[in-house]
């Protein structure tokens, strides 16, 4: 009788040890997954893109474009900065040469409302713009703020400084901005933005900027990007056209 009780106790002990071993192995297997889930997201979302167009034959042309964008969101802050360059030649004559950069900081007041400050600089030798600097504080509001879709509007004063080939000019303007972006599935997205800068004491003098873009992922890091840009300056430098349209395609890399 005592032997039977001893054997039963040994069996229970063996079963308990086996169960502990299984639970320990499962916990060890689950630990890396938990660590991966807790891996912090990168502070910056960054991407660079470049495009190159060449033609040979009746006309020899080359067009190179590149841009870089960085975005960071933390607590009640949003910071975005970017830079772009484009240079082109036709039969040895430069027909495109632009450099521009911008910085925008948003401070969230509520879930959808924010105060903002945007600064932008442009050089366009073909349009005879040596430097155009705009400084625009203002107020913004997300009419739609979702994980896959955003629509925001911005309004505020703007200081514009132009240094053209014909001289210098500075004035106060009203800035009205709008931006929409939409994710398409898990591998593509599109966006659209519009900006109006009418001079406050001469509404006939205004600048309008429109951008349409679409991007599709090729791999986890690489994507194909196509962008249409239209800049309309109602009072351009003497001898220059009011409207500049550019269609840019290239490959982008996210890091």
N, C-alpha and C positions, 0 to 999 in steps of 0.2 A: 504493500500500500504506500509506504513511504517512498519506494523507488518510483512508483507511478507519479506521485506528486512532484518528485524531483525532476523526472523527465518532462512533465508538463511545464514546470517553472522554467526549465532550460529552453523549451520550445518557445515560450512566451518571450523570454529574453532575446533569443535569436531573432524572432520576428520584429521585436522592437528595434534592435540594432539595424536590421535590414531596412526598416522603414525610415529610420534616421539617416541612413546612408543615401537612400533614394531622394529624400527631401533636400539633403545637402547638395547633391549633384544638380538637382533641378534649380536650386537657388544660385549655384555658381553659374549655370548656363544662362539664367535670366539676368544676371548682373551686367554683362556687356551690353545687352539690349537696353537696360535701364540707363546705363551710362550714355549710350548713343542718343536716347531720347532727351536726356538732360544737356546734351551738347549745345552750348550757346550759339545763337545765330551771329553771323558776322556783323560788326558795327556798321560797315559801309556796304552798300550795293553799288558795284562799280562795273563799268563796261567801256570798251574801246572798239571803234569801228573804222574800217578803211575801205576805200573803193578806188578802182583804177579803170579808166576807159581809154583805149587806144584805137586810132584808125590810121590806115596807110593806103595810099593810092592817089586818087584825085585830090584828096586833102589829107594832110598829116596833122593829126590832132592828138592831144594827150590831156587828160583831166584826172587829177588826183584829189581825193577828199579824205578827211580823217576827223574824228571827233571822239571826245572822252566825256563821260558823265559819271558823277558820284552822288549818291543819295544816302542820307543817314537820318533815322528817326529814333528819338529817345525821349522818354517821359512826355513832356508837352512841347517838344521841339521837333522841327523838320528843317533840314539843311540840304540844299541841292546846289551843285556847282558843275559847270561844264565849259568846254572849249571846243572850237571847230576851226578847221582850215580847209581851204579849197584853192587849187591853183591849176590853171589850164592854159594851153597854147594851141594856136592854129597856124600851121606853117611857120613856126618860129616866133609868132607874135602872141604876146600874152593877152588872153581874152577873159581870164578869170583869176582874181587874186583877192581873196577875202580871209580875214582873221576875226574871230569874235569869241567873247567869253562872257559868262554871266555867273551870278551868285544870288541865290534867293534863300532867305531865312523866314520861316513861319513860326510863330509862337501861338499855340493853341489856347484860346480863351475858354472854349467849351469843347464838346465832342466834335462840333462841326464848324465853329467860328474861330477865326485866327487873325492876329495882326501880322503884317508881313513887311519885309524890306527887300527890294530887288535892285541889283546894280548890273548894268550890261554895257559892254564896250564893243565897238565895231570898227574895223578898217576895211574899206573896199576901194581899191585903187581904180578899178574900171568905172565905178560910179562917182569917182573923184571925191570920196569921203575919206579924208585922212584919219579922222577920229570922230565917232559919235558916241557920246557917253550919256547914259540915262540913269538917274537915281530915283527910285519910286517907292516911297513908303505907302502903306494902305491897309485896307481891311479885306479879308477874304471869307468865303463861306462855302462849305461843301454841301451842295444841294443833294448830292448822292454820295455816300461814303460807305462802300461795301468792300468785301474781300476781292471781288472780281470786277467791280465797276465803280468809277469815281467821276463826279462832275462838280467842278468848282468855279466860282466867279470871284473876281477881284476888282476893286476900284480904289482910286486914291490919286493924289497929286503926283506930278513927275517933273523933275528938272532935266532939261535936254540941252546938251552942249554939242554943237556941230562945228568941226573945223574942216571946211571944204577947200578945194583948190582955189576958190574965188574969195575966201575969207572966213571969218569966224561969226558964229551966231549962237545965242543962247536964249531960252525962253522957258516958261512954265506951261505944262500941258496937263491934261486929265488922262490918266491911264485907266483903261477898261480891259480886263483880261478874262479869258475863259479857257478851261481845259477839260477834256473828256478822255478817259481811257477805259478800255474794256478787254478783259481776258477772253480768248476764244479757245475753249477746251483747256488742255493742260500745256500746250506747246506753242501757242500763238497769242498775240495781242495786237490791238490797234489803238491809235490815239489821234487826237485832233486838238489844236490850240489856236486861239485867235487873240490878237492884241491890237488895240486902237490907241493912238496917241495924238489927239487933236490939241492944237495950241489954244490956250484958254482965251486969249484976246484976239485970235484970228482963226476961227474954226475952219477956214478954207485951207489952212496949212495943217496937214495931218500925215501920220505914218500908220500904215496898217500891215500887220504880219499874220500870215496864215500858214499853218503846218499840218500836214496829214501824213501819217506813218503807219506801217504795218511791219511786224516782226514775227518770224517763225523759227522755232528751234530746230537746228540740225543735229546737235548733240546736247549733252547737259551743259556745256560751256559755250558752244558755238551757235550762232544764229544768222539767218539771212534777214537783212533790214532794207526796206525801201521807203524813202521819204520824199514828199513833195513840199517845197517851200516857195512861198510867194510873198515878196516884200513890195509894197506900193508906197512911194514917197510922192505926195502931191506937189511938192516944190523941190525937185531935185537940183543938183548942181547944174549950172548952165551947160547946155548941149547934151545932157544926159536924159535917158528915158525915165518915165515915172515908175514903170513896173519891171521887176526882176523875178523870173520864175526859174526854179532849179529842181530837177528830179535827180535824186541821189540814191544809188543802190550800193550795197557793200556787205561785207561779212563782219559781224560783231563778236567780240569775245568777252565773256563775263568772268569776273574774278573777285 
